[in-house]
Amino acid sequence: MDVRERFLRAIDHIEAHLLEPVSLAAAAACAELSPAHFSRLFRALTGEPFGFYLRRRRLTVAAERLSAGKAAPPLARLAFDCRYNSQEAFTRAFKRAFGVTPGAYRARRSVGFARGRRPIDAETLHFLTEVLHMEPEIREIASFAVVGMRERFDEDTKHGIPALWSRFGPRRHEVPRQRPDDTYGVCLNADPKTGSFDYVAGVAVNSVDRLSLGFVAETVPRQTYAVFRHDVRSTSLHKELKPTVRWIWGTWLPSAHYDYVPGPDFERYPPEFDSKKGTGFLEICIPVRRRA
């Protein structure tokens, strides 16, 4: 059994006892590692300390229970289940994690839930160790315009994004004044209540001219971005990107010294990227600002 399998065995132990006292030493024993070694490995693989992961997972469980609305358990009971000494301490921690109090979350449901911490699984761990560059480059990117095709998606329909690219590809030549090489997938107009968003599959242009029927133009503003490089390993890109995206939003962002800035985020596909061969790399660019 290799270290990743042993690490996942420790994660299984944590998840099985998530709402009970869980010690670093007990998890390390499941991985057959010393507590010091396991602690270093845990942070290297997840980007966060052991205790931080526990708190975020427990708060995510609390958010899942609160999404039941009136059927949700009392806040005092939730605070106790999540290992907080008081309802006040639980409320403060929940608001830091999700941006609203538990009571407001229960009333509005799913607000900010995308920021919750999902458990680590084998697929995610594979990508953490073999594909994703763990630390992004923080980069200032100038404003640019993209012309392409737009469609609205949500969690149930976003598997249709590759089909949008298939429609755009044969018509790319219709876009005037396009920059050479790079194409972009731009996400914007997200609705946090429904999880829906607009996605534009397109190409950067030097200026926006008259557009052919079915095309739109969007401007991405100048902004500081966390730029994650994803090395492509297959032709099933949509499936391959899922663990990377989960890691960015579920692990890196909650533990980073940066806050997400609502606005367009995008994927940049450089000349090295080849979707038909499943080679090259792409960049996922998330707008951020340094946390005060």
N, C-alpha and C positions, 0 to 999 in steps of 0.2 A: 504494500500500500504506500503510494507516494505522499509527499507532504500535502498536496492539495486535497487528496481524499481524506487525510487525517484532519485537515483544517475544516473541511465540510462536515466531518463527524462532530467536531466541536461546535460548529454553527447549529447543527441539528439539536445538540444538547441545549444550547442557549435558547432556541426557539421552543423546545419542549418545556422549558422551565422559565419562560420569559417573564411571567408575572409572579415569580417566586424569587427568593434571593439567589442570584447567580454569581458565583465568584470567578475571578480570572483564573485562579488555581485549578478549579474544577474543569473549566473549559480547556485549559492547557493540558490537563491530564487526559482528556478525551482525544486530544491531538498528539499525545505521547511526546510532549515538548515541555521544557521548563517554563515556568511563568514568564521569565524575562524574555526568552526566545519567542514564545507565543505572542507576547505583547508587541514586540518589534515586528513580527510577521503580520500580525493583525493590522497594525497601522500601515504597513507597506502595501498590503493587498487591498485594504478598504479605504485608505486615505483618512482614517479617523481613529481615535483611541477607543479601546474596548468599552470604557464607561460611556462615552458619547454615543456609540452604536446602541447600547442597551437603552439609554434614555430616549433616543429617537425612535427606536422600534416600539417601545412602550407607548410613547405619545401617538405613534401611528395607529396602534391598536385602539387607543382611546378615540382617535378621530373616526376610525371605522365603526366603533360602537355608537358614537354620537350621530353618525349619519342615519341612524334609525329614527331620528327625530324624537317624537313623544315617547317612543318605546325604548329610548336610550336609558341606561341606568342613571341614578342620581349622581351628581358631580362628586359628592363626598365619597361615594362607593368607588367611582372611577379613580379618584385620587389615591385611595387606599390600594386598589388593585395595581396601580402603576408605581407603587412603592414610594409615594410621597407622604411626608409626615402631616401635611395639612392641605385642605382644599385651596388655600391661598397660594401655597408654593406650586401646586399643580397648575393653577390658573396662570401664574406668571410664566411657567415653563411652556405651557401650551401656546400662550400668546406669542412668545419669542419664536416658537417653531412655526406657527401657522398664520401669524399676523392678526388673529382675532381671538377673543376669549372662548372658552369651551361653550358657554351659553349662546354666544353669537354664532358659533360654528354649528351647533345643534339646530338653531333656528333657520340658518341659511344653507346648511349641509355643505357638501363638497368644496366650499371656498378654500383655496390654497392647498387642497389635499394632494396635488401633484408634488408638493414638497415633502411628503411623508417619506419614511425610510422603509423600503422593501427589504425582505430578507435576502441574503446572498444565496444563490443556487449554483449548481455546477456550471451552467452555461455562462453566467455572469463571471464566475471566477476564471473560467478559461479566457475570456476576453480581457479581464483585468491583467492577467499575467502574460498574455501572448500578443495582444493586438493594440490595446489602447495605450497611448503615451499618458502616463498617470497625471502629470502636471501640465496644465495648458500654458500657452504663451499668452501673456496679457499684452494686447496690441491695440493701438489706436488706428482705426480704419476710417479713411475719408469717405464722405458721402458718395454714393454711386447710384445709377439708375439701372433697373432690370426690366427687360421687355420679354414677355412670354405668355403662357396660358395659366389661368387661375381656376382653382376649384376649391370648394369648402369641404373639409373632412372633419371627422370626430374619431373617437377611439374605435368605433365599430366599422368605420369606412376607410380609415387611413391606409389600409392595405391596397387601396386603389391608386396611391401615389405613383407607383411604377407605370401604371397605364397612362397617367397624365404625361409622364416623360415620353412614353411611346408615341403619344399623339403630337407632342411638341417637336420631337426630333426631325421627322420628315419635313416640317415646315420652318425649321430654324432659318433657312436661307431667306425667308421672307422678311426677317427683321433687319431694318436698315441701320447703318452706322454702328454696328456691333463691334465690341472690342474682340480681339483675337483670343482664342484658347479657352478662357474660363467660362463655365456655366454655373448657374446658381439655383438653389432651391430655397425660396424665401418663405418663412412662416410669419404670419401677421394676423392682426384682428382676432386674437384669441379670446374666447369667452370662458372665464374660469368656472362658471356655473355649469356649463354643458360640456366643456372640454373640446369644443369645436374650434376650428381655426381655418384661415385661408392659406393656401399653399400655391406659390407661383413657381412653375418650372420655366426657367428662362436663361437669357444671356445678358451680360452687362453691355450697355451701349454708351457711346460718347455723348449722344444727345438723343432726345425723343423726337422722332419724326411721325408722320402720318402712319397709323397702324393698320395692318390687315384685319379683317373681320375675325373675331375670336381671340385677339391679342389684347393684353393690358400692359400698362407701364406702372411700376412702383419705384419709389425712391427710398433707399436705405440711408438713414441719416448718419452723419459723422458721430462716432461713438467709441468708447473703450469696450473691447470684446475679450472674453476668454476664448482662446482659439485652441480647440482640441484636434489633434491629428489622428485619424483612424486609418490604419493600414488595411487595405482590402484583401480578403482571402478567398472570396467566392463570387459567383455570379448572382447569388441570392442576396443582394445588397440590403433590401428592406428588412429581411429577417436578421441578417448579420448585424445591422445597426441597432437593433432593439436593446441588447445588453449595454452597448456604449451609451445610448441615450439615457437608459435607466441609471447608469453609473454617474453621469454628469449631473442629473437632476436629483437623484436620490442619495448620492454619496458626496460628490465633490462640492456642490453648491452649498448644502447645509453645513459643511465643515470648513468652508473656505472663508477667507477674510474679505469676501466680496458679497454684495447683494445683487440679485437679479434686477435689471432695469426693464420694466415692461416696454415692449417695442419689438420690431422685427428681429428675429434671429434667422440665421441662414446657414446653408451648406455651400461650400465652394468646391467645385470639381475642377482641378487643374489639368493641364494637358497630359500628365502622367496617368490620370485615371482612365481605366478602360473597363466599362461595365460588361462588355461581351466576353472579355477574357478573365474578368475578376481580378485585376491587378491594379497597382498604383495606390494612391491614397486620396483621401478627401479631408476637408477641414470643416468642423462644426463650430460655428461662431455664436457665442451667447453674450448679449449686452450686459455689462456689469459695471458697478462702481465700488470702490473700496469702502468697506464698512467703517463707519465713524467710531 
